[in-house]
Amino acid sequence: MSSAKQPTNSFAVIGAGMSGVLAGIKLKEAGHPFTIFEKADRVGGTWRENTYPGIACDVPSHIYSYSFELNPDWSEFTSPGAEVQEYFEGVSKRYGIDEHIRFNEAVIRCTWMDGEWEIETEKGHIERVRWVIAATGILHHPKYPDIDGLDTFEGPMFHTARWDHDIDIAGKRIGLIGTGSSGVQITAAVAPEVENLTVFQRTAQWIVPNDRVVYTEEEKEAFRTDADLLQNLHNEMSTAFNDGFATSVIDGNSELLDGIQERCLEALDTVQDEELKEKLRPTYKAACKRLVVSHNFYDAVQRDNVDIITESIDRIEPNGVVTEGELHELDVLVLATGFHVDAFMRPMNITGRNGIDLDEVWKDWPSAYLSIAVPEFPNFFMLNGPNSPVGNFSLIQTAEMQFDYVLQIVNHVNQGDLDIAVVSHEAFERFDAERYEAAKGTVWATGCNSWYLDNNGVPFAWPFPFSRFRSEMESPRLSDYEKV
């Protein structure tokens, strides 16, 4: 079925996670008609999908907040996932965004035709809009390991992003494959309640120690009653984060990272058993892979009921996991094996000018001009798209700056400065070549295997300083767009 013709400045936003809710708020504020299409039954994105034990934000809560909706009630310095999810749900309701969301309606096709985008959903609905904003996120398609016999395991088995809360793990023998952020958080959370936890570790992680800071009622009341106090805290944290860690990771020889590595090693020294300590000692530079923040992982792995297995997995059998001929019998198997970070909008079919298929454009690896636009796809923008600073800045701050940029481009089209908004091939290729070279000097390129690397082993995250990102987003270069 087809809907009636939409207004010239109508928008389709794909996804109602952090970036999609933000887009809705800003579009409503600017007076643009919009619809948000969400595949699930509520907002929240990765925080809706991930509900595993121990999940928490690894960025300080007071900067993992919209700049215009600071939250005085965060319970901790890095708050639990359920609290982050509640924050986004609350913001969406307060700003009246829910009524603009089509829940349980995934977009399956976007086709550019006759100067507009035709959107088709899984329910067969077809809409026409002038603009599309893809706010689909990066960590939402679970990646399952390619291990012989995976489908033969007879007990409950699930990915961390599909945690089965109907399964009572207390007193059970649990197997956990993976030791990234999710694996570390789960290990610390479940170790005290299970009979045995067997952690299958392929790569040791750099664990940044952090004291667990729980805000008192007095502190939260001070934040509620003194807006300046809350704003100043947000500003100070943002500045420290952006001028410190965010700058250090783009320099593979950063002294600040050397200091972080020393802190990590001091924490590792709290492990008493020398054999276990060596198993947990990384052999690559700190921050080459995403740093893992934890205040209790090393305590958890030293429990008598926790085993760290570093031998490679041969296969999975109905009653457990086999490593080098040894069977580890398990009741439940948990897969902390990450996500397909190259998916973005896929598997939806997106077709630009002249029938060009985005899947074909991205057949080697996704890339985008300033992380938000692709040649031949007019009036189509991404928030936290390819090459965004997923490993160095706050993604909320990133999305806010990106949306401000998009709105400026929309205004330029409305004013007649551009007929449509389509970035030129020359501008894209110039940026991508510069990004590619700069990425080779970052800490992510210092010799480890991580999800930050593309198919050629080159980091795909934003490799420039925060100041460059802010400058690019503050004032679009119209010369980089086609004059149609």
C-alpha positions in Angstrom: 0.0 0.0 0.0 1.2 3.6 -0.6 0.7 6.6 1.6 -0.2 10.0 0.4 2.5 12.3 -0.9 4.6 13.6 2.0 5.7 17.2 2.5 8.9 18.3 0.7 10.9 18.3 3.9 9.6 15.0 5.3 12.2 12.7 7.0 12.4 9.0 7.6 14.7 8.1 10.5 15.7 4.4 10.6 16.2 3.2 14.2 15.1 4.4 17.6 18.2 4.0 19.6 20.3 6.8 21.0 20.9 8.5 17.6 17.3 8.0 16.3 15.7 9.5 19.4 18.1 12.4 19.1 17.2 12.9 15.5 13.5 12.9 16.4 14.0 15.5 19.1 16.0 17.8 16.8 13.6 17.4 13.8 10.6 18.1 16.0 12.4 21.2 17.4 13.1 22.4 13.8 9.5 21.8 12.7 10.2 19.1 10.2 7.7 16.3 9.7 9.3 12.9 10.4 8.7 9.2 11.1 11.0 6.9 13.0 11.0 3.3 11.9 12.0 0.9 14.6 12.4 -2.9 14.2 11.7 -3.6 17.9 8.9 -2.8 20.3 10.6 0.0 22.2 13.4 2.5 22.0 16.9 2.0 23.3 19.0 0.3 20.6 22.0 -1.6 22.0 20.7 -0.9 25.6 17.4 -2.6 24.7 19.2 -5.5 23.1 21.9 -6.1 25.7 20.5 -7.1 29.1 23.1 -9.6 30.3 24.2 -9.7 33.9 26.7 -7.0 34.8 26.1 -4.8 31.7 27.1 -1.2 32.4 28.2 1.8 30.4 32.0 2.0 30.1 31.9 5.8 29.6 31.1 8.1 32.5 27.4 8.4 32.7 27.4 12.2 33.0 28.9 12.5 29.5 26.9 9.6 28.1 23.9 11.9 28.2 22.3 14.3 25.7 23.8 17.7 26.3 20.3 19.2 26.5 19.0 16.6 28.9 21.6 16.0 31.6 20.5 13.5 34.2 21.1 14.3 37.9 20.0 10.9 39.0 22.7 8.5 37.6 23.3 6.1 40.4 26.9 5.4 39.5 29.9 7.0 37.7 29.4 4.3 35.1 25.8 3.3 35.4 24.1 -0.1 34.9 22.7 -0.8 31.4 19.1 -0.9 32.7 19.5 2.6 33.9 20.8 3.8 30.6 17.9 2.1 28.9 15.5 3.8 31.3 17.1 7.2 30.5 16.5 6.9 26.8 12.9 5.7 27.3 12.3 8.6 29.6 13.8 11.2 27.2 11.8 9.8 24.3 8.5 10.1 26.3 9.3 13.5 27.7 10.0 15.0 24.3 6.9 13.3 22.7 9.0 11.2 20.3 7.2 7.9 20.9 4.1 9.0 18.9 6.4 9.5 15.9 7.8 6.0 16.1 6.5 3.0 14.1 7.5 0.2 16.4 7.9 -3.4 15.2 8.3 -2.1 11.6 11.7 -2.7 10.1 12.7 -0.9 6.9 13.6 -3.5 4.2 14.2 -1.1 1.3 15.1 2.5 0.5 15.1 3.5 -3.2 15.9 6.9 -4.6 13.4 7.7 -7.4 12.0 10.9 -8.8 14.0 13.1 -6.4 12.7 11.4 -3.3 13.3 8.3 -1.2 10.8 5.4 -1.3 10.7 3.5 1.9 9.3 0.0 2.2 8.8 -1.8 5.5 8.5 -5.4 6.4 4.8 -4.9 6.8 4.5 -3.9 3.1 3.9 -0.2 3.8 5.5 2.2 1.3 6.2 5.8 2.1 7.8 8.7 0.1 10.1 11.1 1.9 12.6 13.7 0.9 15.3 12.8 3.4 16.6 9.6 5.1 18.6 9.5 8.3 20.0 6.1 9.1 20.5 5.8 12.9 20.9 2.1 12.9 24.0 1.9 15.1 27.0 -0.4 14.9 26.6 -3.0 17.6 23.3 -4.7 16.9 23.9 -7.7 14.6 25.3 -10.5 16.9 28.3 -12.3 15.5 28.3 -16.1 16.2 31.6 -18.0 16.2 32.5 -20.4 13.5 33.2 -23.4 15.7 32.6 -27.1 14.7 29.6 -28.6 16.5 28.2 -25.3 17.7 24.7 -26.4 16.9 25.1 -29.7 18.7 25.3 -28.4 22.2 22.3 -29.8 24.1 22.0 -27.2 26.9 20.8 -23.6 26.7 23.1 -21.6 24.4 22.7 -17.9 23.6 24.6 -14.7 22.5 25.1 -12.0 25.1 22.9 -9.7 23.1 20.1 -12.4 23.3 20.4 -13.3 26.9 17.8 -15.8 28.0 16.5 -14.6 31.3 14.3 -17.7 31.6 17.4 -19.8 32.3 18.5 -19.8 35.9 22.3 -19.9 35.9 22.7 -20.1 39.7 24.5 -23.3 40.7 25.1 -24.3 37.1 28.3 -25.0 35.1 28.6 -22.0 32.7 30.9 -21.7 29.7 31.7 -18.3 28.4 33.4 -17.8 25.0 34.9 -14.3 24.7 36.7 -11.8 27.0 35.8 -8.4 25.5 33.8 -5.9 27.5 30.7 -8.1 27.6 32.7 -11.2 28.7 34.5 -9.3 31.4 31.3 -7.7 32.8 29.5 -11.1 32.8 32.5 -12.9 34.4 32.5 -10.4 37.3 28.7 -10.5 37.7 28.0 -14.3 37.6 31.1 -15.8 39.1 29.7 -15.6 42.7 26.5 -17.4 41.9 27.4 -20.2 39.6 28.9 -23.6 40.4 31.7 -23.2 37.9 32.5 -20.6 35.3 34.8 -21.7 32.4 36.0 -18.7 30.4 37.4 -19.5 27.0 39.9 -16.7 26.3 41.4 -16.2 22.8 43.1 -12.9 23.6 44.0 -11.4 27.0 42.6 -7.9 27.5 44.0 -4.7 29.0 41.7 -4.1 32.0 41.6 -0.5 33.2 40.9 -0.5 37.0 38.3 1.9 38.2 36.9 2.3 41.6 33.2 1.8 41.8 31.7 5.2 42.5 28.1 5.2 43.7 26.5 8.7 44.0 24.9 9.4 47.3 21.4 10.9 47.6 23.0 14.1 48.8 25.2 14.3 45.6 22.2 13.6 43.4 20.1 16.2 45.2 22.9 18.7 44.6 22.8 17.9 40.9 19.0 18.3 40.9 19.0 21.7 42.6 22.1 23.2 41.0 22.0 23.1 37.2 25.3 24.8 37.0 27.0 22.1 39.1 25.6 19.4 36.8 26.5 21.4 33.6 30.1 22.1 34.8 30.6 18.4 35.7 29.4 17.4 32.2 31.7 20.0 30.6 34.8 19.1 32.7 34.3 15.4 31.9 33.9 16.0 28.2 37.0 18.2 28.0 39.1 15.7 29.9 37.9 12.8 27.8 38.2 14.6 24.4 41.6 16.3 25.2 43.0 13.3 26.9 42.1 9.7 25.9 40.5 10.7 22.6 43.6 12.4 21.5 46.0 9.8 22.8 44.6 6.9 20.7 45.4 8.5 17.4 49.1 8.5 18.4 50.5 5.0 18.6 53.4 6.4 20.7 51.3 8.4 23.2 52.8 8.8 26.6 49.3 9.0 28.1 48.6 5.5 26.8 51.9 4.4 28.4 50.5 5.7 31.7 47.2 3.8 31.2 49.2 0.6 30.4 51.1 1.0 33.7 47.8 1.4 35.6 46.6 -1.8 33.9 49.8 -3.7 34.9 49.4 -2.5 38.5 45.9 -4.0 38.5 47.1 -7.2 36.9 49.7 -7.5 39.7 46.8 -8.1 42.2 46.4 -11.6 40.6 48.3 -13.8 43.1 48.7 -17.0 41.0 51.6 -16.5 38.6 50.3 -18.9 36.0 46.9 -17.2 35.9 48.6 -13.8 35.8 50.5 -14.8 32.7 47.4 -16.0 31.0 45.8 -12.6 31.6 48.8 -10.6 30.5 48.2 -9.0 27.0 51.0 -9.2 24.5 50.0 -6.0 22.6 49.9 -2.3 23.4 47.2 -1.0 25.7 44.2 0.5 23.7 45.2 -1.4 20.5 42.0 -3.3 21.2 39.1 -1.5 23.0 40.1 -1.0 26.6 38.0 -2.9 29.1 37.0 -1.0 32.3 36.3 -3.1 35.4 36.7 -2.8 39.2 36.2 -6.4 40.0 37.2 -8.7 37.1 40.5 -9.7 38.6 38.8 -10.5 41.9 36.3 -12.7 40.0 38.9 -14.7 38.0 40.8 -15.6 41.2 37.8 -17.4 42.7 38.1 -21.2 43.0 35.1 -21.8 40.8 36.5 -19.8 37.8 38.8 -21.3 35.1 40.5 -19.3 32.4 41.1 -21.5 29.4 43.6 -20.2 26.8 43.9 -23.4 24.7 42.1 -23.0 21.3 38.7 -24.6 21.0 38.7 -27.8 18.9 34.9 -28.3 18.7 31.7 -28.2 20.7 29.9 -31.4 21.7 26.4 -32.0 23.1 27.7 -31.7 26.7 30.5 -29.2 26.5 33.5 -27.6 24.8 36.6 -29.5 23.8 40.0 -27.8 23.8 43.1 -29.8 22.8 41.3 -33.0 23.5 40.0 -32.0 26.9 36.2 -31.9 27.4 34.9 -29.1 29.6 31.4 -30.2 30.7 28.9 -27.4 30.8 25.2 -26.8 31.5 24.9 -23.5 29.8 27.0 -21.9 27.0 27.2 -18.1 26.6 28.7 -16.5 23.4 30.3 -13.2 24.1 31.6 -13.0 20.6 30.7 -9.5 19.5 28.9 -8.0 16.5 29.1 -7.7 12.8 30.5 -4.1 12.9 30.4 -3.8 9.1 26.6 -4.2 8.8 25.3 -0.8 9.7 22.0 -0.6 7.7 22.4 -4.0 6.1 20.6 -6.3 5.3 18.1 -3.7 4.1 18.4 -2.9 0.4 19.4 0.7 -0.2 19.5 1.9 -3.9 20.8 5.3 -4.8 21.0 7.2 -8.1 21.2 5.2 -11.3 20.3 1.9 -9.5 23.5 1.9 -7.5 23.3 -0.6 -4.7 24.9 0.4 -1.3 25.8 -3.3 -0.7 27.8 -3.3 -3.8 29.5 0.0 -3.0 30.4 -1.5 0.4 31.4 -4.9 -0.8 34.9 -4.6 0.5 34.3 -2.6 3.6 31.9 0.3 4.5 33.3 3.8 4.3 31.7 7.3 4.2 32.6 10.9 3.7 33.0 12.3 7.3 31.3 9.2 8.4 27.9 10.5 7.3 27.4 10.5 3.5 28.2 8.3 0.4 28.4 9.5 -3.2 25.3 8.6 -5.4 23.0 8.5 -2.3 21.3 11.9 -2.3 19.7 13.3 0.8 20.8 10.3 2.8 22.8 10.7 6.0 24.1 8.4 8.7 24.6 9.1 12.4 27.5 7.2 13.8 28.1 5.6 10.4 31.3 4.2 9.0 34.5 5.8 10.2 32.8 7.5 13.2 34.8 7.8 16.4 33.5 4.6 18.0 36.7 4.1 19.9 37.6 7.5 21.1 34.7 10.0 21.6 31.3 9.8 23.4 28.9 8.5 20.8 26.2 10.8 22.1 28.4 13.9 21.6 29.3 12.5 18.1 25.7 12.0 17.1 24.7 15.5 18.3 27.4 17.2 16.2 26.6 15.0 13.2 23.0 15.9 13.4 23.7 19.6 13.6 25.8 19.2 10.4 23.0 17.3 8.6 20.5 20.1 9.5 22.8 22.7 8.1 23.0 20.8 4.8 19.2 20.5 4.8 18.9 24.2 5.3 21.4 24.8 2.4 19.2 22.8 0.1 16.1 24.6 1.3 17.8 27.9 0.6 18.7 26.9 -2.9 22.5 26.6 -2.3 22.2 23.0 -3.4 19.6 21.3 -5.4 20.0 18.0 -3.5 22.6 16.9 -1.0 24.9 14.4 -2.6 28.6 14.4 -1.7 31.0 14.3 -4.7 33.2 11.3 -5.5 36.2 13.6 -5.4 35.4 14.8 -1.9 34.8 11.2 -0.7 37.9 9.8 -2.2 40.1 12.7 -0.9 38.7 12.2 2.6 38.9 8.4 2.5 42.6 8.5 1.3 43.5 10.9 4.1 41.6 8.9 6.7 43.2 5.6 5.5 46.8 7.0 5.9 46.1 8.6 9.2 44.6 5.4 10.6 48.0 3.7 10.2 49.5 5.9 12.8 46.9 5.2 15.5 47.3 2.9 18.5 44.7 0.5 16.8 47.3 -0.3 14.2 50.1 -1.2 16.5 49.8 -5.0 16.1 46.7 -6.6 17.5 43.5 -8.1 16.0 40.4 -6.2 16.9 37.0 -5.2 15.6 38.4 -1.8 14.8 40.2 -3.2 11.8 38.8 -3.5 8.3 39.4 -6.4 5.9 42.8 -5.0 5.1 43.9 -4.7 8.7 43.6 -0.9 8.7 41.5 0.7 11.6 38.2 2.1 10.4 37.5 4.5 13.3 38.0 8.3 13.1 41.8 8.8 13.2 42.0 12.5 13.6 41.8 14.8 16.7 38.5 15.7 18.3 39.1 19.3 17.2 39.1 18.2 13.6 35.8 16.4 14.0 34.2 19.4 15.7 35.5 21.7 13.0 34.2 19.5 10.2 30.8 19.3 11.8 30.5 23.0 12.7 30.7 24.2 9.1 29.9 22.0 6.1 32.0 22.5 3.0 29.5 23.0 0.2 32.2 22.7 -2.4 32.3 19.0 -1.4 28.8 18.5 -2.6 27.7 18.2 -6.2 26.2 21.2 -7.9 23.4 19.3 -9.8 
